[in-house]
Amino acid sequence: MNEIKKAALHTIDAHANTFTAISGAIWDEPELSLKEFKAAALYTDALEKLGFTVQKNLCGIETAFSGSYGSGHPVIGILGEYDALSGLSQQSGVAEAQSVTPGGNGHGCGHNLLGAASLSAAIAIKDQIAAGKLHGTVVFYGCPGEEGCAGKTFMARDGLFRDLDAAITWHPGYTNEVTTGSNAACLQMVYEFAGTAAHAAGNPWEGRSALDGAELMNIGVQFLREHMEPKSSIHYSIADAGGISPNVVQPTAKLIYMVRAETVRKAKALLARVNDIAKGAALMTGTTCERKFIDGVAETIPNHVLEALLYQNFAEVGVPQHTPEEMAFATELATTYDADRHIPGSGSENADYAARVKTLLPGTAMNDVLLPLFTGEAFCPGSTDVGDVSWQCPTAQLHVASWPNGCPGHSWQNVSCGKTSIGHKAAITAGKVLCAAAIDLLEQPELIAAAKTEFAGRTAESYTCPIPPEAVPTIPD
């Protein structure tokens, strides 16, 4: 590790309390997608005080921003998130479900850690540019609404990431690994059925049940499932069942659907079939159905050049080390869910890789080893708006163990870890890995050239933004 890296990582260590304080402040006041006003202000104030050029209201999104420092190329983007989830309020460091605010929000995906770590990397790089040790530009992107409106996709629709030479990011998880492969593309749509109210016993023939329309749509989609490709999936929720009175023919009903597939093209084709089912359900019930597009994300494009770079630096930085007290808490927390101890990692479906990983796992509550770098084909059925960034510039990301092994996603257990020393250690580690990798990119133009060559080959079929031009960022009611 060269002197520039050592100095930059020392900056992160020296100001670790500042970064964990930011993370903690965001954990204390969890804000939902597109409502992250306090978090955005916290970040932009910090960036402005440190000399970054800050742009607010990016792409017309109030809580989207960027902070850049330096000039010219290479331009390295570091992505940050800070939105929370509803219904996941939880006390910190407690191994049982205890809300702070009943029904309140919580950082069940660790985005309080995600943004703070990315910020630490950007600041450490900025200091080295300011000292004349590095040349180029670092940009910290404040990306809102990952959980509910695909903020990065709206930003990508405006071409925001096309001028970057590379983008790097991370996500809290229960492994230490550099991820690879693709995530599913996803489209989200609201279906609002409207009918005519009537007395369910007195004159039901005069009513037209919107709830019947919604139920028939759900049944139609159930029959569709048999005829989808294996890597496709459909999820739904009932946002409005028309009311609680069974003696009323319900005049309104609302469904929210998420349609996933391997690519945007396949997701759009599957969504078209879902739309036809909605039309048929409305026709059968004499109701109307209005569709409202919410958001969408593209499939992720891997970049093995950047992944290898992240892995090399992750190996140099090392994984978080945990105290006996932290291990004891993680062990207690792990008793609150079914930790089946399945083989983790992007390549877990590959038999050879899975066998190799199995020999490395420590058997403790925390996965405190760095998983091997996997360079084969991999697919994650979940979705992320990082995928849209990956279509506009070479992009890679890593996971750092921020909660116990097998911890369910979007859970109170994750929230419980988010303000503890376990979460803080993960954030500091992630910031260091991102920082060290970005320094290599700024110092070694051949790395960027190789990453761009791979990127060009993987994106020969041009980017299709899943969000139509007329759509605006919104959260379904």
Disulfide bonds with the S-S distance in Angstrom:
none
